[in-house]
Amino acid sequence: MMFHYTNATDRLQAVRLTEGSICYFDRLVFPGDRWLFEVSPETYLEVRSLCDGEEVVVRSPLCDS
């Protein structure tokens, strides 16, 4: 399946794709950039960024099946 992620913030973000406990892709996404990628239904998207000096992590499944 094809998905895209857009960094709509004004900060650099570190994006990671995982399946279970296996990390299989890391990428830096610059503000305003869009990233197109192909994944399986079990893939999770993890986004890390800094906000006021603290790391914020969001992890969510790409598919709700």
C-alpha positions in Angstrom: 0.0 0.0 0.0 1.2 3.5 -0.8 1.1 6.2 1.9 2.5 9.7 2.3 3.6 11.8 5.2 3.8 15.6 5.2 5.7 17.5 7.8 3.3 20.4 8.4 5.4 21.8 11.2 8.2 24.4 11.2 10.6 21.8 12.8 12.8 19.0 11.5 11.2 15.6 12.3 12.7 12.1 12.5 10.3 9.6 11.0 10.6 5.8 11.6 8.6 2.9 10.1 8.3 -0.2 12.2 6.7 -3.6 12.1 6.4 -5.2 15.5 9.8 -4.6 17.2 11.7 -4.3 13.9 12.6 -0.9 12.7 13.2 -1.0 9.0 13.4 2.7 7.9 14.4 6.0 9.4 14.2 9.3 7.6 14.6 13.0 8.4 11.7 15.0 7.0 12.2 18.8 6.7 9.4 21.3 7.3 7.0 21.3 4.3 8.4 18.2 2.8 6.2 15.3 1.7 7.4 11.7 1.8 5.8 8.9 -0.3 6.4 5.3 0.8 5.1 1.7 0.4 4.2 -0.3 3.5 2.4 -3.4 4.7 -0.9 -3.2 6.8 1.1 -4.0 10.0 3.4 -0.9 9.8 3.5 1.8 12.4 4.7 5.3 11.8 6.7 7.0 14.6 7.4 10.7 14.4 9.8 12.5 16.7 10.4 16.2 17.0 11.6 18.7 19.6 9.1 21.1 21.2 10.4 23.6 23.7 13.5 21.5 24.3 11.6 18.3 25.0 11.2 15.4 22.6 7.7 14.6 21.4 7.0 11.1 20.1 3.9 10.1 18.2 3.4 6.5 17.2 0.4 5.3 15.3 -0.7 2.5 12.9 -0.9 3.4 9.3 -3.9 1.1 8.8 -6.8 0.3 11.1 -7.8 -3.1 9.9 
